[in-house]
Amino acid sequence: MPVIWPDGRSWRVDAVVTYRSYGRSFLGTLVERWDVKINGRIKTVWCEHDRFFVERKKR
């Protein structure tokens, strides 16, 4: 299962480590969190209103 960004970059997901949902879909407040393994590293991917995103890197 790949993760494909709008600019065409893609990464293969090796495994889903954890999945959690927050809020309620019938209220329109559902946010989903996936911790996935990509290239041996755990990354967090979020979904809200059918839009996926990741947190910005801290500088």
N, C-alpha and C positions, 0 to 999 in steps of 0.2 A: 504494500500500500504506500504510494508516494505522497509526499506533501509538495504541492506545486504552487509557487507564488505567481501573482499576476504578470511579473516580468519574465516568466519562463524558467526561473531557477527551480530545481526540484531536488528532493532528498528522499531516500528510501527509509521508511519507518521499519525498524527491525522488530519492535514489540511495543505494545501498549502496556505500560507499567501500572498506571492507575487511572481511574476515571471517576470524576465526581461532578455532581450537578448542584447548583445553588439557585434558590428562588423557585418560582412556580410558572410553568409555561402558560397556564390559563390566565395569569395576571400580566403576562408579557415581561416578566422579570427573570426568566431563565438564563443562566450563564453556565456553560459547561467547561470543565477543565480536563484535559488529557495530559498526563505525563508520559512521554513516549521516548523510546530509545532510538537515536539516530547516530550512526557511526560510533557506537559504543558509549555515547553520552546521553544523559537524561535531559530532555528539553520539555518545557511546558507550553502547550498550545491551548488557547481559549477560543470559545465560540459563543457569540451573542447575536441573536436575530439572524441566524444563518450566515454570519460573517466570522471568519477565523482570524486570529491575530496572536502575536506574541508580545511580551513586555519588551520595552526598549532596554538595551544594555546600559548599565550604569557606568558613567565615565569617571 
